[in-house]
Amino acid sequence: MTTTIEDAPAQTRPVSLWRNRAFNLLWVSQCLSDLGTAMSNLALPLLVLYLTGSAAQAGLVGTAGLLVTLVCRLPAGVLADRFDRRRLMIVCDAVRIVGYAALAGAVLAGVANLAMILTLAVLGAVANAVFSTAEHAAVRNLVPAVQLSTAVARNEARAYGTQLGGPPLGGLLFGLGRSLPFLGNALSYLLSLVAVLFIREPMQQPREQAPQSGGAAVAEGVRFVLANPFLRALVLIAAPLNMAFTGMIFAITVSLERVGTSAFLVGLATTIFGLGGFLGAFAAPWVQRWLRLPTLVVVLCWATAGLIAVSSLFATSVLAAVPLAAAVFLGPTANAVLFGYQAAITPDRLQGRVVSVIFLAATSAAALAPGLAGLLLTRFSGTTTMLVFAALVAVSAVAATVSTGIRSMRTEP
């Protein structure tokens, strides 16, 4: 299959992304949405623990949200390609505003219960999946093709920033008042909705074909990914990388706790991981200028495999976080290059479905990582467990090295 870039926005000298009003509004909207999601991911289990005292029931809420997100990935892609993406995002924000405001009221009234919290976790997961898929699919229509990788890098910085700031903010608000995180969530989604309302530019191209049934639409997206050499390689690269990073963080945390490391230092290691990705997102545009796209992807994958292997040598020390943070530092550049190129070569009518297929593969692998790490740690040392994840990244590196889809990447549209 020949890779082409279809109907990408073209400008001889595109304005800076910092002056692109539509993209900045979309970026702010997703930033607020991500912040609310990060806060709720911490606050909902805390509320369950407060109400029931059961860690198992608190875990049930988190697991339900994760499973629902995975189940909704492919349908979300169909919705993002079939309906107006701006309206989808508005509906998602409205659902979350009502849900979290209602939960805050229930907490204040003393009537909140597990069923209510679980229902909100499920509804929130559905809205998050649809909103994020629509947002990713919309970027291509708001940003010139030559700036897509830079736009993805900006989005990576947003994701890491909200993950660093959201949980502490949620915990702080929960400590001040148990309803406050949910009021804060509702406010973040309200501001997100307002930002989307101010976007005047269309987020999708006109649809010329009649809508397909849900199953046929999903099948078309899957076929498109499997038929395209670059997109096949992207799945083979993204899934092991996501599994390895998630598994490494879990393995380092458990290894540190086994040797009696203080909770503060364990938390510091986690912060170092996130900070590495946050800084890497800002550095991504400069890193991309050093090497041709295919070479850049291959070098990043092999460097990540090597850094994870180095991290395994310090399995019982906080120092393990340093080489892993260096590997995470490279992640945003890889995502910017790969997903920016994906957005450029995928027809707009398939953007949502292609993104959802790739996200499903990557997030499913990441979801399995803690379980795999746990099984390995019960039989082997932390060093051996981490080397297994280094080997997984080596699979990505091999795929990048031999893939015709990666070698055919072009710098210019």
N, C-alpha and C positions, 0 to 999 in steps of 0.2 A: 504494500500500500504506500502510495506517495504522500509524503507529509507536506501539507500546504498551509499557509496562513490565510484565513478567509476573512474578508470584510473587517480587518482590524482598523481602528481609528488611525488616521495618518495625518501627521503634521511635519513640516520641514524642520521647524524648531519648536518643539512642544514646550509649553510653559512648565515651570517647576511644579512638582506635585504639591509643594507647599502653597501654591497659588491656584490649584485646581479645586474650585469651590465644591463641586459635586463629590469628588473623591474624599475631600476632607470631612464633609458632612457624613458620608458613609463610614469613614474611618472612626469618627467620633461616636457615631451611633453604635457600631460594633464594639468599640472600646467600653462604652457604658453598659452594653449588653453583657460583655465578657466579665466586667467588674461585678455586676449583679449576680451572674452565674457563679463566680468564684466565691462571693460572699455566701450565697445560699448553699453551696456545696459543703461549707463548714457549719453554717448555722442550723441547717435542718437536722443533721445528726445530733448536734448539741441539744437541740430542743427535744428530740426523742429521748436522749439520755436523761434530761431533766424531768420529763414527764413519766418515763417508765423505769428508768434505772437499768435498762437492758441494753448491753452493747450489741447483742445479736439483732435486736429490733432496729437499733441505729444503723447497723451495717446493712440491714434489709433495705432501708431508704436509699442508701448510696448505690447498692447493687441494682435496685429497681430502676433508678435513673440511668445507670450505665447500660443496662440491657435494653431499655426502651429506646435510648439514643441509637444503639446499634440496629435495632429492628426498624427504626424510622429512617435510616440513612438513604436507602434506595427509594422509598416513596417520596422522601423530601426532594430528591433529585428530579423526580417526575413532576412534582408540583412546581419546582423552580423553573422548569422548562415550559410548563403548560400555562401557568397563570402569570399575571403581572407581579414581578418580583417586589416592587415597592409596596403593593397592597399586601402581599404575603407577610412582609416584614412588619407592617403596621398591625396586621391582625395578631401576629405572634407577640408583639409588644403589648397590645391591648389585653390579650389573655393573661400574660404574666403580671401586668399591673393589677388587674382585678384579683387574680389568685393570691398574690403576695399581700395586697392590701387586706383581703379578707382574712388571711392567716394572721396578720398583725392584729386585726380586730379581735379574732378569736383568742389570741394569746392574752390580750388586754382584758377580755371578758372572762378568762379562765375556763374556756370551753374547748380549747384546742385538744385534739386527740390524734392517735396514730393513723387512723383511717384518713383523716383530713390531710395530714402531712404527706402520707403516701400518695394520695390523689394529686396533691400539688406537685410532688416530685415527678410523677408521671406526666402531668400536663406540661410542666416546665421543661422536661426532657424533650417532649415532642416539639414544643415551640423553639427550643434551642437548636434542634436538628434542622428544622425548616428555615429558621432565621439565618443560621450560619451558612447553609447551603445556598440560599438565595443571595446572600451577601457575596460569597465567593464567585458565584456565577455572574453577578452584576458588574464586578470590577472591570472586566474586559470592555464594557460599553462606556465606561467613564474615564478610562486611561488610555493614552496612545500605546500602540504595541511596543514601542521602544522603551517604554517606562514600566512595563508590566512586572519585570523582576524587581524593580525598585519599589513598586507598590506592594508586592508580596513581602518584601523585606520590612517595609513599614508595618504591615499587618503582623509580622512575626514579633516585632518590638512591642506592639500593642498586646499580643497574647502573653508574652513573657512578663510584661509590666503588670498586667492585671492579675496574673497568677502570683506575682510577688506581693502585690498590695492588697488583693481582694480578701484572702483568708485572714491576715492580721486585722484588717478593718472589720470584717464580719465578727471576729472574735472580740474585738474591742467593743463593738456595739452591743453584742450579746451580753457582755459583762456589765454594761451600763443599764441595759433594760432588755428583757428577752424578746420584746416586740420590735426593737429598733432595727435589727438587721433586715427584717422583712419589710418594714417601712422604707429602709434604705434601698432594698431591692426594687420595690415598687417605684420609688423616685428615679432610680437609675433607668428603669425601663420607660418611664414617662419621658425623661429627657432624650432617650434613644428614639422614641416615637416622634418627638418634635423635630429632631435632626433629620429623620427620614422624610418627614412632611415638607421640609424645606428643599429637598432635592428635586429640581425641576426636570433634569435630563432623564430620558428613558433609560431603563436598566436592562432592556432586552430589545432585540430587533423584531420587526413585524413577523408574525407566523403565517407562512403561506400554505402549510399543510394542515389537514384536518387532524384534530387530536386523536392519538391512539389510545387503546385501552391500557390500563395500568401495567399489565404483564407484558404487553408488546412494547411499551415505551421503555420499561426496565431492560428488556432483552436487547433492544436497539442500543442502549447505552453500553451494556456489557459487551456486545459484539464490536462496537466501535473501539473500545479499549483493547480488546483482544486482537483486533485486526491491525492496530497501529503499533509498529515496533517500538517507538519511543514510549507510548503509554504502557505497553507491557513491561518495559524496563523500569518505568517509574513505579509500578506496583511492586516489582521484585526488589527495588531499592528501598522504597518507603516502609514496607511491612517489616523486614528484619531490623531496620534502623529504629523504628518506633518500639519494637519489642525489646531491643537491646537497651535503649536508654531507660525505658520503664523498669526493666528487670535489674539493671545496674543500680538504679537509685534504691530499689527495694533491697537488693542484696547488700549494698553498703550500709543501709540503715540497720538491717538485722545483724550484720557482722559487728558493727560498732556497739550495738546493745549487748551482744553476747559477751564482749570483753569489759562491760561495765562503763562504757563511755557515758558521760553526763548527757542529760536531755538537751542541755544548751548546745553542746558540741554537735550532737546529732542534728539538731535544728540548723546549726551553722553550716553543716555540710550540705543540707538541702538548699539553703539560701545561696551557697556558692554555685550549685548547679544552675539555679534560676538566673543568677547574676551573669553567669557565663553566656547563657542564651540571650539575655537582654542586651548585653554589650555586643554580642555577635550580630544581632539584628541591625544595630546601627552601623557596624563595620561592613556589612554585606555588600553595599554598593561599591565600596573601595576594593574589597577582595575580588569582586567579579572582574575588575579591570586588569588584573594581573595575568590571567590565562584565558585561552579560548574555552568556550563553553564545554565541549566534551572533555578536554583535559582537566578543567576545573572540577567537574563532577567526579571523575576518576580519582584525582588527587585527594579531594575531600573525603571520599569513602575510605580509601586506604589509610589516610591520616587518622580518621576516626577509629578504625579498627586497631591501629597501633596505639593510640592514646588510651583506649579502653583496656588493652592488654597491659599497658604500663600501670594503669589504675589498679589492676588486680594484684600487683606486687605490694600494695599498701592496704590490703583489704581490711585490716583491723585498726587503721589509723585514719584520722580526719584528712590526712594528706591524700587519701584516695580520691577525694573530691576535686583536687586540683587538676590532674590530667583529664578527669571526666568533664570538668567544667570547660577545659580547653576543647574537648570534643564537642560539647554542646555549643560552644562558641562558633564552631564551623557549621552547625546545623542550620541556622537561619540562611546562610549563604546557599547551601544546597537546596533548601526549600524555595528560596527566591528564584534560583536558576530553573529548577525543575518545574515548579508550579507556575512560574511566569511563562515558561515555554509551553506548558500544557494549555494555559489560557489562550495563548496566541494561535495554537494550531487546531483548537477544537472549535467547530462551528457553534455559534451562539445558541442555536436551538438544542444543542446537546450538552451545554456547559454544566447544567445542574446534575445531569445523570452521570457524566464522566467524573466530576468531582466527587459525587456520592459513592461511586464504585471504588475510587482510590481511597477515599476516607474510610470506607467500610473495611477494606483490606488492612489499612494501617492501624485503625483503632481496634479492630478485632485482635490483631497480633499483640498490640499493647495490653489489651485486657487480659490476655493469657499469660503475660510476662510475670506478674507477681506469683501466680500459681506455679509456673515452671521454676522460678527462682526458689520458692519455698521447698519444692520437691528436691531440687538439687542441694539446697543447704542442709536438708535432713540427712543426706548421705555423704556429702563432700564438703570440703572447706570453702570459705568465702573466695579464696583465690581461684580455685577450680571452677566454681560457679561463675565468676566473672569472666574467666577465660572462655567459657561456653558462649557468653554473650559477645565477646570479641570475635569468636568464630562466626556468629550470626552476621555481624557487620561485614566480616570478610566475604560472606555470601553476597551481600549487596555490592561490595567492591568488585568481586569477580563479574557479577551481572553487568555492572557499569563498564568494566573493561572490555568485555567481549560483545556487548550489545551493539548491533548495527543502528538501533534507534538512537542511542546516545552518540555514537560516532557521527551520525548524520545531522546533529544539531547545528543550526546556523546562527551566527551572531546577529545578522540583520534579517528582518522579515522578507 
